[in-house]
Structures are given as C-alpha cells and as structure tokens.
Amino acid sequence: MTQLYILDDRLLFGSDYGRALVRGCAPRNDDDGLLHILRTGPFVPPVYIGGPGDNLLVSDSFRAILESSALAPFTFRETVYDKTVDVPWHTWDLNADEPESYPASYEPDGYIFDLPHDDAIEASMERIWEVVLDRPPCNVISGDHIADVTAELKTGYGYPQLFYGSQYAPRFPLPIVGPEGMDWFVRHAGEWIGFRKLKLEYKKEVVYPSGPSR
C-alpha cells in the first residue's frame, strides 16, 4: 500500500458544536452489543463517525450506495435509536463560522441533552447502520501535532481499500482508506467527509498497547 488516510467526518462551524450536531452520541450497549443512538434530527448525515472509538456509521440510503461499491469486505450491524431531538441544523448555513443557535446550556452535547425526546422526529429519520470492517494489523499512533499520525503496518500484508486500524490502548477502531477508497468517498460523500494522511512504518509484527479490543 503506497498511502493510507484516516477517514474523518465533516467538522461544521470549526468547533465541538458542529461535531455534536453531526455525530451525536452512540454508546455501545452492554446487553445487546449494539450502538444506541442519541442525536439530532430529522436529518441524518449519509456518513459520519460515532460510537466508542471512531466507528463508521451510514444512513440507510448511503448503505445501498456503499454496498454497490468495490470496497468490500464489510458487513452492516443495526443500531438502536435511544433519543432523537428536533434540531433542523441541516437548514442552517453550514459554511458559517458559528451555528445559527446554541444549546440552552451552551455545552455542545446540550443540543441533545437539553431537549426532550421527539417520537415524531424519530419516525421521520433514516435508519443508521454501523459498518463492520476487517481489522488487519494496523496500530495508529498520534504524535504531538494533530497532523503527525503514524500507522504501523505488517510487512507483506495485503491491506484492503477500507478497513479499521486500531488506536490507543483499548484498540478503538479507526476507519482507514487507501487511494481508491479515498477517491470513492470523495465522489459519493465529499461534502461530509475529510481525510488525514498517515505516515507509514512497516514492521515484521505489529504490537499493540495493552488493553482490551473494542
């Protein structure tokens, strides 16, 4: 693999407020093993990052587009809506420096937790799917600067164009694409995604920090 990139979602308004609107919250439930979604509606971005670590999430309509791609192997796991609130941020100027309105608490997650659940909003929203990807040997290490990120890879391993690397001691998932994967996401979801170039280091064996896999 000549180059790899971290697949990221769009950062609206250059702040955590935009991140909260795009991502919401998606903790994994210990009982059923599924991501339980708490987020704004009615709009669901076609692709975004969420969950414990950086799980790749897609809307129902984008799932069909991804399924028709040549980026396999992957499967899909259902998610569960736990809380949906009415914040129509998709109607705001998404290129503005600040959001059109702030939560009452002025905390980014207040977009979700300051408002009551809305059954009608939930009923109008697309289903959300967790994309389950292969996890080949890939340890992602962050440097002192946000752009200084290294991927330790196994020499001679055939890496796919879309997979999960592992980051930090719990081995949280991190979606990674090769050049063909990057080109595909730019063509099909360019408005909603971004990329960070990885420095590549090849090793005979990839050794992860101690901690459980997620």
HELIX and SHEET records of a PDB file:
HELIX    1   1 LEU A   12  GLY A   14  5                                   3    
HELIX    2   2 ASP A   16  ARG A   23  1                                   8    
HELIX    3   3 ASP A   60  GLU A   67  1                                   8    
HELIX    4   4 TRP A   89  THR A   91  5                                   3    
HELIX    5   5 GLY A  110  PHE A  113  1                                   4    
HELIX    6   6 ASP A  119  SER A  124  1                                   6    
HELIX    7   7 PRO A  179  ALA A  189  1                                  11    
HELIX    8   8 GLY A  190  TRP A  192  5                                   3    
SHEET    1   A 7 ILE A 193  LYS A 197  0                                        
SHEET    2   A 7 TYR A   5  ASP A   9 -1                                        
SHEET    3   A 7 PHE A 172  VAL A 177 -1                                        
SHEET    4   A 7 LEU A 162  GLN A 167 -1                                        
SHEET    5   A 7 CYS A 138  SER A 142  1                                        
SHEET    6   A 7 VAL A 149  LYS A 154 -1                                        
SHEET    7   A 7 LYS A 199  LYS A 203  1                                        
SHEET    1   B 2 HIS A  36  GLY A  41  0                                        
SHEET    2   B 2 VAL A  80  ASP A  86  1                                        
SHEET    1   C 4 VAL A  47  GLY A  50  0                                        
SHEET    2   C 4 ASN A  55  SER A  59 -1                                        
SHEET    3   C 4 ILE A 128  LEU A 133 -1                                        
SHEET    4   C 4 PHE A  74  GLU A  78 -1                                        
END                                                                             
